[in-house]
Amino acid sequence: MKKSKLLDICQVLQSEEWRQLFDYVSSPYFNKQDAVTKLCSHLRELSKKKFPGHLLNRQAIWTTLFPETNFSNKEMAYLMSSLLKLIEDFLGQKELEDNPQQKETFVLKALAQRKLKKSYTYRLRKLKKEVQDGGRRDAQSYKLLHTIATIEDITFNAQNLRQENPHLQEQNNALDQYFIQTKLKLYCNILNHAEVIRTDYQITWPQDPQARKIDDYDNYVTKTYQCLFELLLKKEPNEAFFHLYDSFLDTVANMVGKQELIDMYYYAINYCLNAINKGERQYANKLLQLYQTGLSKEYLLVNEELSPWIYKNIIKLGLGLKQFEWTENFILNYTKKLPSAYRDDALYFNLSDLRYHQKQYDEALALLNKVDFSDLFYKHGTKIMLLKIYFEKRETEALLSLSGSYKLMLIREKELSGSILSAYKNFVRLLEKTYRVKDNGKDHLQKIENEIIKTKNINARQWLLEQIKEMNKK
């Protein structure tokens, strides 16, 4: 059972979902097989122990559940398959329950088909009021309005009335809005993806989206996506369009669902990151503002957890902008929001990095000694920071000893990609060259600076250039 689809799906269920699943499987409406219910109960107990491998043998599970019956691999496979289907159906049911308005359209359709006019009319009026009063203007709300209008159209036609059918126009209007927004959102995703992996996609539309203008639309959510589309089409960072898109984010905050708003913020964050990477440093402060808003409104949290990647980027940005007090508060308040396996190393490493930037080197070193290397970032980040500290403290013996041992570690490193590995190797090589200039004079300083600038893959390029700048002042 260790490599089964059933175990895969069981391992992603949360404790509350296990309780709900057991109620679902125990219901005779969904499942009439007691053996499947027993298997579900047993796996629920194993989930509390994190599914220990020695308890996942099929025959052992069978013996536990049915001690008086000979083991049948065929029957066990059948039970596992039946439970797997039930769990998949349960997850689908949960998705439906998490979208009550969509679920309500199924109820409306059933009531209309059975010609239960009073119940149908009451629930139709209630649902339409919810949609209209909710203030949502996103694609999903128009999809819902289209579905409602379609049900009303079917109901109207069933009456054989010879009069104007208003629901046809309602279907058309809602479908137009849904189509345009969905297409624009897809195109923004395509342009963003193409930028990351350098792939060309073909954009098709009955009318060229580039021929449309932001003001052509009266829906602010659609305006926002048209603005983003035009922004992503531009080859170079465009502050005017970015600020317009940024202003739209506040406007549409209550017009779209939370996940869609999160996606919109990530577009802005990624845009700023790309602009900064192209040398547009003026986007750094705006990026910090986006992170701060995302944190305060919990847009950056998924299941109350913060991505380690986002966490590292925020700290790097805060330190780069010398927002030391804010960064320290962020580390202390948000490290506990990381997945538990990363927390200790994240706390000690990033507090150490903060102290390093504040030039409190002894405290930085003390904190680094507590890092246990939970991942490759901290393993190599610690070495890089130590080298920087020894460089700035001018501790020659410590620096050369560490650089020598670190070069051997990089030779043996098997987990890093070629480009990242070469970036670390180039840093150590050029750090040693720069340090020797510090000892032996400035004759080759300009040559080393040019080499740092031209080297394609190098870690902490800006730091090395800053050291050379400081050396030129002396």
C-alpha positions in Angstrom: 0.0 0.0 0.0 3.0 2.3 0.4 3.0 3.4 -3.3 -0.8 3.4 -3.8 -3.0 6.3 -4.9 -5.0 5.7 -1.8 -2.1 6.5 0.5 -1.2 9.5 -1.6 -4.6 11.0 -1.1 -4.8 10.0 2.6 -1.5 11.8 3.3 -2.9 15.2 2.2 -6.0 15.1 4.3 -6.1 17.4 7.4 -7.4 16.2 10.8 -10.7 18.0 10.4 -11.1 16.6 6.9 -10.7 13.1 8.3 -13.6 13.7 10.6 -15.7 14.9 7.8 -14.6 12.1 5.5 -15.5 9.4 8.1 -19.0 10.9 8.4 -19.3 10.9 4.6 -18.1 7.3 4.3 -20.3 6.2 7.2 -23.4 7.5 5.5 -25.4 4.7 3.8 -26.4 7.2 1.1 -22.8 7.3 -0.2 -21.5 4.0 1.0 -23.2 0.7 1.9 -20.1 -1.4 2.5 -19.1 -1.8 6.1 -15.7 -3.1 5.1 -14.9 0.1 3.4 -16.0 2.1 6.5 -13.7 -0.1 8.6 -10.7 0.6 6.2 -11.4 4.3 6.4 -11.5 4.2 10.2 -8.2 2.3 10.3 -6.4 4.7 8.0 -7.8 7.6 10.0 -6.0 6.2 13.0 -2.8 5.6 11.1 -2.9 9.2 9.9 -2.6 10.3 13.5 0.7 8.4 13.6 1.9 9.9 10.3 1.4 6.6 8.4 4.4 4.6 9.7 5.7 2.3 7.0 5.7 -0.9 8.9 2.0 -0.6 9.4 1.1 -0.2 5.7 1.4 -3.8 4.6 -1.8 -4.8 2.9 -1.9 -8.2 4.6 -1.3 -6.7 8.0 -4.1 -4.2 7.5 -6.4 -7.0 6.3 -5.6 -9.1 9.4 -6.3 -6.2 11.7 -9.7 -5.5 10.1 -10.9 -9.0 9.4 -9.0 -11.4 11.7 -11.3 -14.3 11.0 -11.0 -14.1 7.2 -8.2 -15.3 5.0 -6.3 -12.5 3.2 -7.4 -11.8 -0.4 -5.2 -9.5 -2.3 -8.0 -9.1 -4.9 -10.6 -8.2 -2.3 -8.1 -5.8 -0.6 -7.5 -4.0 -3.9 -11.2 -3.7 -4.4 -11.7 -2.2 -0.9 -8.9 0.3 -1.5 -10.3 1.2 -4.9 -13.7 1.8 -3.5 -12.4 4.0 -0.6 -10.3 5.9 -3.0 -13.3 6.8 -5.2 -15.3 7.8 -2.1 -12.5 10.1 -1.0 -12.2 11.7 -4.4 -16.0 12.2 -4.5 -15.8 13.6 -0.9 -13.2 16.2 -2.0 -15.5 17.1 -5.0 -18.4 17.5 -2.6 -16.3 19.8 -0.4 -15.5 22.0 -3.3 -19.2 22.3 -4.1 -20.0 23.2 -0.4 -17.2 25.8 -0.5 -19.1 27.5 -3.3 -22.7 27.7 -1.9 -24.0 29.9 -4.7 -22.9 27.4 -7.4 -24.6 24.7 -5.3 -27.7 26.8 -5.2 -27.9 26.8 -9.0 -28.2 23.0 -8.9 -31.1 23.4 -6.4 -32.8 26.0 -8.6 -32.5 23.7 -11.7 -34.0 20.8 -9.7 -36.9 22.9 -8.5 -37.6 24.3 -11.9 -37.6 20.9 -13.5 -40.2 19.7 -11.0 -42.2 22.9 -11.5 -42.1 23.8 -7.8 -42.9 27.4 -8.5 -43.1 28.8 -5.0 -39.8 27.3 -3.8 -38.2 28.1 -7.1 -39.3 31.8 -7.1 -38.2 32.3 -3.4 -34.8 30.8 -3.9 -34.2 32.5 -7.2 -35.0 35.9 -5.7 -32.8 35.2 -2.8 -29.8 34.1 -4.9 -30.1 37.0 -7.3 -30.2 39.5 -4.4 -27.1 37.9 -2.9 -25.2 38.2 -6.2 -26.3 41.8 -6.8 -25.7 43.0 -3.2 -22.4 41.2 -2.9 -20.6 43.7 -5.1 -18.6 41.1 -7.0 -17.8 42.0 -10.6 -15.4 39.2 -11.4 -15.6 36.5 -14.0 -17.1 34.0 -11.6 -20.0 36.3 -10.7 -20.8 36.7 -14.3 -20.6 33.0 -14.9 -23.1 32.6 -12.1 -25.4 35.3 -13.5 -25.2 33.5 -16.9 -26.2 30.2 -15.3 -29.1 31.8 -13.4 -30.3 33.5 -16.6 -30.1 30.1 -18.4 -32.3 28.4 -15.8 -34.7 31.3 -16.0 -34.7 31.0 -19.8 -35.6 27.3 -19.6 -38.4 28.0 -17.1 -39.7 30.8 -19.3 -39.8 28.6 -22.4 -41.6 25.8 -20.5 -44.6 28.2 -20.1 -45.0 28.6 -23.9 -45.6 32.3 -23.6 -45.7 34.4 -26.8 -43.9 37.4 -25.5 -40.4 38.9 -25.2 -37.9 36.7 -23.3 -35.7 39.0 -21.3 -33.4 36.2 -20.1 -31.8 35.8 -23.5 -30.3 39.3 -23.3 -29.2 38.6 -19.7 -27.4 35.4 -20.8 -25.7 37.3 -23.6 -24.5 40.2 -21.4 -23.3 38.0 -18.6 -21.5 35.7 -21.1 -19.8 38.7 -22.7 -18.4 39.9 -19.4 -17.3 36.4 -18.4 -15.6 35.7 -21.7 -13.7 39.0 -21.9 -12.5 38.8 -18.3 -11.5 35.2 -18.5 -9.7 35.7 -21.8 -7.8 38.8 -20.5 -6.9 36.9 -17.3 -5.6 34.0 -19.4 -3.5 36.3 -21.6 -1.9 38.0 -18.6 -1.0 34.5 -17.3 0.4 33.6 -20.7 2.5 36.7 -20.9 3.8 36.3 -17.4 4.6 32.6 -18.0 6.3 33.4 -21.3 8.6 35.9 -19.5 9.7 33.4 -16.9 10.5 30.4 -19.3 11.0 32.4 -22.5 8.3 30.5 -24.5 6.0 32.0 -27.2 2.3 31.3 -27.0 -0.3 32.2 -29.6 -2.9 34.7 -28.3 -6.2 34.4 -30.2 -9.4 36.5 -29.8 -12.2 37.4 -32.2 -10.9 41.0 -31.8 -7.3 41.8 -31.1 -7.0 42.7 -27.3 -4.3 45.2 -28.2 -6.9 47.1 -30.2 -9.0 47.7 -27.0 -8.2 50.4 -24.5 -8.7 50.4 -20.7 -11.4 53.0 -20.9 -13.4 50.9 -23.4 -14.7 48.9 -20.5 -17.2 50.0 -17.8 -16.3 47.2 -15.4 -13.3 48.0 -13.1 -12.2 44.3 -12.9 -12.0 44.2 -16.7 -10.2 47.5 -16.7 -7.7 46.1 -14.3 -6.9 43.0 -16.4 -6.7 45.2 -19.6 -4.2 47.4 -17.8 -2.2 44.4 -16.6 -2.3 43.0 -20.2 -0.9 46.2 -21.6 1.7 46.5 -18.8 3.0 42.9 -19.4 3.2 43.5 -23.2 5.7 46.3 -22.7 9.3 45.2 -23.0 10.7 47.6 -20.4 9.3 48.7 -17.0 6.6 51.4 -17.4 6.0 53.4 -14.2 2.8 55.1 -15.4 1.1 51.8 -16.3 2.3 50.2 -13.1 0.9 52.9 -10.9 -2.4 52.8 -12.8 -2.5 49.0 -12.2 -1.6 49.5 -8.6 -4.4 52.0 -8.1 -6.9 49.5 -9.6 -5.9 47.0 -6.9 -7.5 49.1 -4.2 -10.6 49.8 -6.4 -11.3 46.1 -7.1 -10.5 44.7 -3.7 -14.1 44.0 -2.9 -15.2 43.1 -6.4 -13.2 39.9 -6.7 -12.7 36.8 -4.6 -9.8 36.6 -2.1 -7.7 34.2 -4.2 -8.1 36.3 -7.3 -7.1 39.4 -5.5 -4.0 37.5 -4.2 -3.1 36.6 -7.8 -3.4 40.2 -8.8 -1.0 41.2 -6.0 1.4 38.5 -7.1 1.4 40.0 -10.6 2.4 43.3 -9.1 5.1 41.7 -6.9 6.6 39.8 -9.8 6.5 42.8 -12.0 8.5 44.8 -9.3 11.0 42.0 -8.9 11.6 41.8 -12.6 12.0 45.6 -12.8 14.5 45.6 -10.0 16.5 42.8 -11.7 16.7 45.0 -14.7 18.2 47.8 -12.6 15.1 49.8 -11.9 15.8 50.4 -8.2 12.8 52.8 -7.8 10.5 49.8 -7.7 12.1 48.5 -4.4 10.1 50.8 -2.1 6.9 50.0 -4.0 7.6 46.3 -3.7 8.0 46.6 0.1 4.7 48.4 0.3 3.1 45.5 -1.7 4.6 43.0 0.8 3.4 45.1 3.7 -0.1 45.3 2.4 -0.1 41.6 1.5 1.0 40.7 5.0 -1.5 43.0 6.8 -4.4 41.7 4.8 -3.1 38.1 4.9 -2.9 37.9 1.1 0.5 36.2 1.3 -0.6 33.5 3.7 -1.8 30.1 2.5 -3.5 28.0 5.1 -2.0 30.5 7.7 1.5 29.7 6.5 4.0 32.0 4.7 6.1 30.6 1.8 9.8 30.4 2.7 10.5 31.9 -0.7 8.3 35.0 0.0 9.8 35.2 3.5 13.4 35.3 2.2 12.5 37.9 -0.4 10.9 40.2 2.1 13.9 40.1 4.4 16.4 40.6 1.6 14.4 43.6 0.4 14.0 45.1 3.9 17.7 44.8 4.5 18.6 46.3 1.1 16.4 49.3 1.9 18.0 49.5 5.4 14.5 49.2 7.0 16.2 47.4 10.0 13.6 48.0 12.7 10.7 46.9 10.4 12.7 43.9 9.2 13.5 42.7 12.7 9.8 43.0 13.7 8.9 41.0 10.5 11.4 38.2 11.4 10.1 38.0 15.0 6.5 38.0 14.0 6.4 36.0 10.8 9.0 33.3 11.4 6.3 31.4 13.3 4.2 31.5 10.1 6.7 29.4 8.2 6.3 25.6 7.9 7.6 24.2 11.2 10.7 22.5 9.7 12.2 25.8 8.6 11.5 28.0 11.6 14.6 27.6 13.8 17.1 28.1 11.0 15.1 30.9 9.5 15.0 32.8 12.8 18.7 32.4 13.6 20.0 32.9 10.1 17.9 36.0 9.3 18.6 37.6 12.7 22.2 37.0 12.0 21.9 38.6 8.5 20.2 41.6 10.2 23.0 42.0 12.7 25.5 41.7 9.9 23.9 44.6 8.0 23.9 46.6 11.2 27.6 45.8 11.5 27.1 43.9 14.8 29.5 41.2 13.7 30.1 39.4 17.0 26.3 39.0 17.5 25.9 37.9 13.9 28.5 35.2 14.4 26.9 33.9 17.6 23.6 33.5 15.9 25.1 31.8 12.9 26.5 29.1 15.2 22.8 28.1 16.0 21.9 27.4 12.3 21.5 23.7 11.6 21.2 23.9 7.8 17.6 22.8 7.3 17.9 23.5 3.6 20.5 24.4 1.0 19.8 28.1 1.2 20.9 28.3 4.8 23.7 25.8 4.3 25.4 28.0 1.7 24.0 31.3 2.9 25.8 30.8 6.2 29.2 30.2 4.5 28.7 33.3 2.3 27.9 35.5 5.4 30.8 34.2 7.3 33.1 35.0 4.4 31.7 38.5 4.3 32.2 39.0 8.0 35.8 37.8 8.0 36.4 40.0 5.0 35.0 43.1 6.6 36.7 42.3 10.0 40.0 41.7 8.1 40.5 38.3 9.7 42.8 36.9 7.1 43.5 33.5 8.6 39.8 32.7 9.3 38.8 34.0 5.8 41.4 31.9 3.9 40.7 28.8 6.0 36.9 29.0 5.3 37.3 29.9 1.6 39.5 26.8 1.2 37.1 24.4 2.9 34.1 26.0 1.2 35.6 25.5 -2.2 36.0 21.8 -1.4 32.4 21.6 -0.3 31.3 23.2 -3.6 33.3 20.6 -5.5 31.4 17.8 -3.7 28.0 19.5 -3.8 25.5 17.4 -5.8 22.2 19.1 -5.0 22.7 22.4 -6.7 22.0 23.2 -10.3 25.0 24.1 -12.5 24.3 27.9 -12.7 23.7 28.3 -8.9 26.8 26.2 -8.1 29.0 28.4 -10.5 27.6 31.5 -8.9 28.9 30.4 -5.5 32.2 29.3 -6.9 32.7 32.6 -8.7 31.9 34.5 -5.5 34.6 32.7 -3.6 37.2 33.1 -6.4 36.6 36.8 -6.8 36.3 37.5 -3.1 39.8 36.0 -2.7 41.1 38.1 -5.5 39.6 41.3 -4.0 41.0 40.5 -0.6 44.5 40.0 -1.9 44.3 43.4 -3.5 43.4 44.7 -0.1 46.6 43.3 1.2 48.9 44.0 -1.8 47.7 47.2 -3.3 45.2 48.6 -5.8 47.1 47.9 -9.1 44.6 45.3 -10.3 41.5 46.7 -8.6 39.9 48.1 -11.8 40.6 44.8 -13.6 38.9 42.8 -10.8 35.9 45.2 -10.8 35.5 44.6 -14.6 35.7 40.9 -14.1 33.0 41.0 -11.4 30.7 43.0 -13.7 31.2 40.7 -16.7 30.9 37.4 -14.8 27.5 36.0 -15.8 26.8 33.9 -12.7 28.0 35.3 -9.4 26.5 35.4 -5.9 26.6 38.8 -4.0 27.8 40.8 -7.0 26.7 44.1 -5.5 28.4 43.4 -2.2 31.7 42.7 -4.0 31.4 45.9 -6.0 30.7 47.9 -2.8 33.9 46.5 -1.2 35.9 47.7 -4.2 34.2 51.1 -4.0 35.1 51.4 -0.3 38.7 50.3 -1.1 39.0 53.0 -3.7 38.2 55.6 -1.1 41.2 54.7 1.0 
